Each structure stands twice: as C-alpha cells, then as structure tokens.
Amino acid sequence: MFEMLQLVARSDPLQLFLAVLIFDIPRFTLSLLSLALFGMRRSITADPPAKLPAISVIIPTFNGGSGLEPTIASLRRQTLPPAEIIVVDDGSTDQTRAIAERARARGLVDMVICHGTRCGRSPAINAAARFARGDLILTVDADTVFEPTAVARLADAFRDPRVGGASCNIAISNERDSLWTGLQSVEYLMSISAGRSILDVVGAIACLSGACSMYRRETFLRSGGLDVGPGEDLEYSLRLRRLGYLIRFVPDAWAETDGPASSIGLLRQRARWDRDALRIRFMMYDELSLFHPLERLPDTMQRLDFIVFDLVPTLTLPFYLIYVVLLFGPNAASFLGAIYVLLLWISFFNMALAFVMFGRSIGFFALGTSLIFPFYQGVYLKCARFFSYSSEIIFATSRRDDFVPPRVRRALLKDRG
C-alpha cells in the first residue's frame, strides 16, 4: 500500500489532474464543500402565500398497479392537498384500471383516463393535462411516495413568476433490496441531492425529474406539452430554458421511488437515459457548439457541466486507461489501485457530509456499498455510458427505444424525416 501511494506522490500534476477529471473526484466534493461552507442554498420563503395554488396531479402508469395505492395515499397526506388527482391507465394489462377505479369510487382519485393500448408516458400526461383545472400540474410516477410537505415546498418555488418547472429531491425506497439499489441510494444522494443543489444555486438545472416534477399548467399547454419521443423530461426542461423560464430544484421536498433491483434492469435504464441525453442535447439542441448567440450564463454553465464532467470523462476513459498502461507499464495496476484508495477516502468524506447536510440516516448496508461506490460510479457506470454514447453516435439506437410504443415511434420518425 505504501509503495502504491508513493507512486501517486511521484506522479506529475498532469497525471493527477487526468485522474481527478476521469474518475469524478471534483464534481460532488466541490458541490458539498460549497454548500456546507457558504450555505449556498436558494431559500424558499416561509411566509404563507396570499392565495394557495390549486394543484392537479397526473399519474401516468403502465402496469404500475402495485405502486399506485401508496402513491395516492402519500398525496392525500400532503399539507397542501391536491385539488385533483388524475390517473391515466396507459393500456395496462395488470390490475391498474381496477385499482384506479376503486380509488375513484372511494373519493381518492378524481378522474381515471383509460387508453385501450399503450401510447407512452408523454401522450398520457399530455392527454390528462387537457382536463386539468389546477394552476400547477404535478406529474408523478406510480411508484413515487412523497413526504407530507413535499408538494407544498414544490409549489412554493412558483411564487417567482419566472419559474416554469421544479422538481423534488429523490431517495431510493428499496435501497436494501439488492447491492444495486444500495449503490443507487448513495448515487442519488451524491448526484441529485448534492449535485443539483449547487446547480440550482447558479441556475443551471438542466433536467426536471421524470419521477416527480411540477409545471405551470398554462405554460405547459401553451408550450405544447411533453415531446412524445424518449427523454421527454430532459427535452421539456431544455425547451423551458430556451423559452426564458427558470428551472428549480427543491432539496427540502423529498420523495422516494423504486430503483432497478438487478444489474440488467439498471443497465437498461441508464442506457436509455444516456442515449436520450446525447441525442437531445447535441442533435436537438446543438449544445456541443462552443458559442450560442444571446445565451445566458446559467445556460452556458448547464451545458459545460454536462460536457466537462460527463461527456469528456466518459469518451476519454478507454484512452486514459491505455495511457496509464503505456506510461507506468507493470506499475499501472498499482497506480490505479492507489487512485482507488484516494477515491475511496474522498467518497467517504462526501457521503458523511451529504448524510449530515440532507438529514439521511446511515445504515450498515449503505456503509457496505460505499466500499465499492467509487468503482460503481467511476468505472462501471462510465463504461456503460461509453457504450451507450457510442451506440447512439454510430447507430442512433434511441430511435429503436422500446420506451416509446412502436406505432408512436413510427409516426414520430415519419414527421421528423
């Protein structure tokens, strides 16, 4: 171990800088230190508004009957109760419709919209938005459960008339189900709780969470609603930014959602997210261009956050590993091992600070997963992202994403050539 650390100590600054960049050392450490030292959180006022906003909740679901009742129950426990709850059964083949109708009969749900066949998440939300009567629309996945003050805190962000959308803080509810959900729990605390908190301070939030986001109904309808292609949450967030609206993240508004419990399910989820992000950012919104006329500084920062901390480290990872092997020869494994030890200590520091700042408890399971979290985030997910980006660049695989029903995808591609 001592020899490994000596190897790192003798490395020149360029080698250490590349390791820092490739393996995500600065991203969350700097965010957490800034938040802790300077109290850099955009405050939500505690004064009650003159008029409470009416909130329409839309729950689109395809075969999500098992999670529907807990989601509805958590919404009914809110300190700011929703004016209405609309469930869209998007062609489910399980008991979703029966569960939704039973909830409507009990007065827990105000409207149930049933699609004969699956149309997709975006069309389901857009259809329900036409019937919504509230000032604000809250879109919720059927496996999302809210803390009692979450909706009120989200709605409070809209006191600023410039805000077009806001999303809440998310934790993994099934973190003890498997190693993968435990790792996702730590990852969400780092990337969402810490990462988005600092991005919110500088106005650089790029993506409203698909699991739970709130919009102004009038703006939502006037701007055309969600795109029916994959990656609709990111696309609509960037569209709002281009239209001049602010996007907010509310760290004190907490919700919990289920994460994929298997490695295959996790890789499928991330492959879809990564392909969509690349396609939307660079093919639809041309965010790789160095200069955007009249672009605001926060928009530049959100672009650079993705390019510097995500795209560049991912696409250069294989070449960096080759560089290390060529540079250190037989000592390459020792150098990478020493870097991992360094990453591990920094990761422990980050997690301890994040757990304290965001009031999350530390269990033995979370401590156990933290031992491999640097590998999970810096190598496993980055390799998966590299293949996702490569497949999108070479084969445009997002065009065959089964998240969008085939007939909707065919119509979409026909309209867009």
ZAMARGU-4260 file (C-alpha; in steps of 0.2 Angstrom, whole numbers, plus 5000, padded with zeros to 4 digits):
<rodrens>
0) 5000/5000/5000 | 5014/5012/5005 | 5023/5009/4988 | 5006/5012/4979 | 5004/5029/4987
5) 5022/5033/4984 | 5019/5030/4965 | 5004/5043/4966 | 5015/5055/4975 | 5029/5054/4962
10) 5016/5057/4948 | 5017/5074/4939 | 5002/5086/4940 | 4995/5082/4923 | 4993/5063/4928
15) 4984/5068/4944 | 4973/5081/4935 | 4968/5067/4922 | 4964/5055/4936 | 4954/5068/4945
20) 4944/5073/4930 | 4941/5055/4923 | 4935/5047/4940 | 4923/5062/4945 | 4933/5067/4961
25) 4929/5086/4960 | 4911/5086/4955 | 4902/5082/4971 | 4916/5086/4983 | 4916/5104/4977
30) 4897/5105/4977 | 4896/5098/4995 | 4910/5110/5002 | 4902/5125/4994 | 4885/5121/5001
35) 4892/5117/5018 | 4905/5132/5020 | 4894/5145/5012 | 4877/5139/5015 | 4874/5141/4996
40) 4855/5136/4995 | 4842/5146/4987 | 4829/5149/5000 | 4811/5145/4999 | 4801/5158/5009
45) 4791/5153/5024 | 4778/5166/5023 | 4761/5159/5018 | 4756/5164/5000 | 4741/5176/4998
50) 4732/5163/4988 | 4736/5144/4989 | 4738/5137/4971 | 4727/5123/4965 | 4737/5108/4960
55) 4732/5095/4948 | 4741/5078/4950 | 4744/5067/4935 | 4749/5049/4937 | 4753/5040/4921
60) 4755/5022/4923 | 4758/5006/4913 | 4756/4990/4923 | 4760/5000/4939 | 4745/4995/4949
65) 4756/4988/4963 | 4763/5005/4967 | 4748/5016/4964 | 4739/5015/4981 | 4754/5020/4991
70) 4757/5035/4979 | 4739/5041/4980 | 4739/5039/4999 | 4755/5049/5001 | 4747/5063/4990
75) 4732/5063/5001 | 4743/5066/5017 | 4750/5082/5010 | 4750/5098/5020 | 4745/5106/5003
80) 4732/5094/4997 | 4730/5092/4978 | 4714/5100/4970 | 4713/5084/4960 | 4721/5068/4955
85) 4720/5061/4938 | 4726/5043/4934 | 4730/5038/4916 | 4730/5019/4914 | 4741/5018/4898
90) 4735/5002/4891 | 4739/4991/4906 | 4737/4973/4907 | 4738/4971/4926 | 4725/4977/4939
95) 4730/4995/4937 | 4712/5000/4930 | 4703/4991/4944 | 4714/4999/4957 | 4712/5016/4950
100) 4693/5014/4948 | 4692/5008/4966 | 4702/5023/4972 | 4690/5034/4962 | 4675/5026/4970
105) 4682/5030/4987 | 4685/5048/4983 | 4704/5047/4982 | 4705/5050/4964 | 4695/5062/4954
110) 4697/5056/4936 | 4703/5040/4928 | 4708/5040/4909 | 4710/5023/4901 | 4720/5020/4885
115) 4715/5005/4875 | 4733/5002/4870 | 4749/5009/4877 | 4753/5026/4870 | 4768/5031/4880
120) 4771/5042/4896 | 4771/5058/4887 | 4755/5056/4877 | 4747/5050/4894 | 4752/5066/4903
125) 4748/5077/4888 | 4730/5069/4887 | 4727/5072/4906 | 4734/5090/4905 | 4719/5095/4894
130) 4707/5090/4908 | 4717/5098/4922 | 4710/5113/4931 | 4724/5117/4943 | 4736/5132/4942
135) 4750/5119/4943 | 4752/5102/4936 | 4762/5089/4946 | 4767/5073/4936 | 4771/5058/4947
140) 4776/5040/4943 | 4766/5027/4950 | 4779/5021/4962 | 4783/5038/4970 | 4779/5041/4988
145) 4780/5059/4995 | 4784/5066/5012 | 4770/5076/5019 | 4777/5093/5015 | 4784/5089/4998
150) 4770/5096/4987 | 4769/5112/4997 | 4788/5115/4995 | 4787/5112/4977 | 4773/5124/4974
155) 4782/5137/4984 | 4795/5138/4971 | 4782/5145/4959 | 4780/5161/4969 | 4793/5168/4957
160) 4784/5171/4940 | 4799/5167/4930 | 4799/5148/4936 | 4792/5137/4923 | 4796/5120/4932
165) 4803/5112/4948 | 4807/5095/4954 | 4810/5087/4971 | 4824/5078/4980 | 4823/5059/4977
170) 4828/5044/4988 | 4828/5026/4983 | 4814/5017/4993 | 4820/4999/4990 | 4838/5003/4994
175) 4840/4986/5004 | 4833/4975/4990 | 4850/4972/4982 | 4868/4978/4980 | 4862/4988/4965
180) 4848/4998/4974 | 4860/5001/4989 | 4873/5009/4976 | 4859/5019/4968 | 4854/5026/4985
185) 4871/5033/4988 | 4872/5039/4970 | 4856/5048/4971 | 4862/5057/4987 | 4878/5062/4978
190) 4871/5067/4961 | 4854/5073/4965 | 4854/5080/4982 | 4871/5087/4982 | 4874/5089/4963
195) 4858/5098/4959 | 4858/5108/4975 | 4873/5118/4969 | 4867/5118/4951 | 4851/5126/4957
200) 4861/5140/4966 | 4868/5145/4949 | 4853/5142/4939 | 4860/5128/4929 | 4847/5114/4932
205) 4845/5105/4915 | 4833/5091/4919 | 4817/5090/4929 | 4815/5073/4936 | 4803/5061/4927
210) 4798/5053/4944 | 4790/5070/4951 | 4790/5087/4943 | 4779/5102/4944 | 4774/5114/4930
215) 4763/5129/4927 | 4748/5122/4918 | 4746/5137/4907 | 4764/5137/4902 | 4764/5118/4899
220) 4749/5119/4887 | 4755/5134/4878 | 4772/5127/4875 | 4765/5111/4868 | 4767/5099/4882
225) 4779/5085/4883 | 4788/5078/4867 | 4782/5060/4863 | 4800/5054/4860 | 4811/5047/4873
230) 4819/5058/4885 | 4804/5069/4887 | 4809/5076/4904 | 4826/5082/4898 | 4819/5089/4882
235) 4805/5099/4890 | 4817/5106/4903 | 4829/5112/4890 | 4814/5119/4880 | 4808/5129/4895
240) 4826/5136/4897 | 4826/5141/4879 | 4809/5150/4881 | 4817/5160/4896 | 4809/5151/4911
245) 4819/5146/4926 | 4820/5128/4932 | 4821/5125/4950 | 4827/5110/4961 | 4819/5110/4979
250) 4831/5100/4990 | 4819/5100/5005 | 4805/5092/4995 | 4808/5074/4997 | 4800/5059/4988
255) 4805/5041/4987 | 4805/5029/4972 | 4810/5012/4967 | 4826/5009/4958 | 4830/4994/4947
260) 4835/4979/4958 | 4845/4970/4945 | 4861/4974/4936 | 4852/4971/4919 | 4837/4982/4924
265) 4849/4996/4930 | 4860/4995/4914 | 4844/4996/4903 | 4838/5011/4912 | 4854/5020/4911
270) 4857/5016/4893 | 4840/5024/4889 | 4844/5039/4899 | 4862/5041/4892 | 4857/5039/4874
275) 4842/5051/4876 | 4854/5064/4884 | 4866/5063/4870 | 4853/5064/4856 | 4843/5078/4864
280) 4857/5089/4870 | 4868/5088/4854 | 4856/5083/4840 | 4840/5093/4845 | 4848/5107/4855
285) 4866/5108/4847 | 4873/5110/4865 | 4891/5105/4859 | 4893/5121/4850 | 4905/5132/4858
290) 4895/5148/4855 | 4877/5151/4857 | 4871/5169/4852 | 4862/5178/4867 | 4864/5163/4878
295) 4863/5167/4897 | 4877/5162/4909 | 4867/5149/4918 | 4863/5140/4901 | 4881/5140/4897
300) 4885/5133/4914 | 4872/5119/4912 | 4880/5114/4895 | 4898/5114/4902 | 4893/5104/4917
305) 4887/5090/4906 | 4902/5092/4893 | 4916/5094/4906 | 4910/5082/4920 | 4900/5069/4910
310) 4904/5068/4891 | 4923/5071/4891 | 4927/5059/4905 | 4916/5046/4898 | 4923/5046/4880
315) 4941/5048/4886 | 4941/5034/4899 | 4947/5019/4887 | 4961/5031/4880 | 4966/5036/4898
320) 4967/5018/4904 | 4978/5014/4888 | 4989/5030/4893 | 4991/5024/4911 | 4997/5006/4905
325) 5009/5014/4892 | 5016/5026/4905 | 5018/5015/4920 | 5020/4998/4912 | 5020/4984/4925
330) 5016/4998/4939 | 4999/5003/4930 | 4989/4992/4942 | 4997/4999/4957 | 4994/5017/4951
335) 4976/5013/4948 | 4974/5004/4965 | 4982/5020/4974 | 4970/5031/4964 | 4956/5020/4970
340) 4961/5021/4988 | 4961/5040/4986 | 4944/5040/4978 | 4938/5029/4992 | 4943/5041/5006
345) 4936/5056/4996 | 4920/5046/4994 | 4918/5043/5012 | 4921/5061/5016 | 4907/5066/5003
350) 4895/5053/5009 | 4897/5058/5028 | 4895/5077/5023 | 4880/5073/5012 | 4871/5062/5025
355) 4873/5076/5038 | 4868/5090/5027 | 4852/5082/5020 | 4847/5073/5036 | 4848/5055/5029
360) 4852/5041/5041 | 4867/5029/5038 | 4864/5011/5039 | 4877/4996/5039 | 4871/4992/5021
365) 4875/5009/5015 | 4892/5009/5023 | 4895/4992/5015 | 4890/4998/4997 | 4901/5013/5000
370) 4917/5002/4999 | 4913/4999/4980 | 4904/5015/4976 | 4920/5024/4968 | 4921/5008/4956
375) 4902/5009/4953 | 4902/5027/4949 | 4919/5030/4941 | 4921/5014/4931 | 4905/5003/4930
380) 4893/5017/4925 | 4906/5026/4915 | 4909/5011/4904 | 4890/5008/4902 | 4889/5026/4897
385) 4903/5025/4885 | 4894/5010/4876 | 4878/5020/4876 | 4885/5035/4869 | 4895/5025/4856
390) 4879/5016/4850 | 4870/5032/4849 | 4883/5041/4839 | 4886/5026/4827 | 4869/5018/4826
395) 4856/5031/4833 | 4849/5017/4844 | 4837/5029/4853 | 4826/5028/4838 | 4823/5010/4842
400) 4820/5013/4861 | 4805/5002/4867 | 4801/5015/4880 | 4791/5023/4865 | 4777/5012/4858
405) 4781/5006/4840 | 4767/5015/4832 | 4771/5031/4841 | 4789/5030/4836 | 4785/5027/4818
410) 4774/5042/4817 | 4787/5052/4826 | 4801/5047/4814 | 4790/5050/4799 | 4786/5068/4805
415) 4804/5071/4808 | 4811/5063/4792
</rodrens>
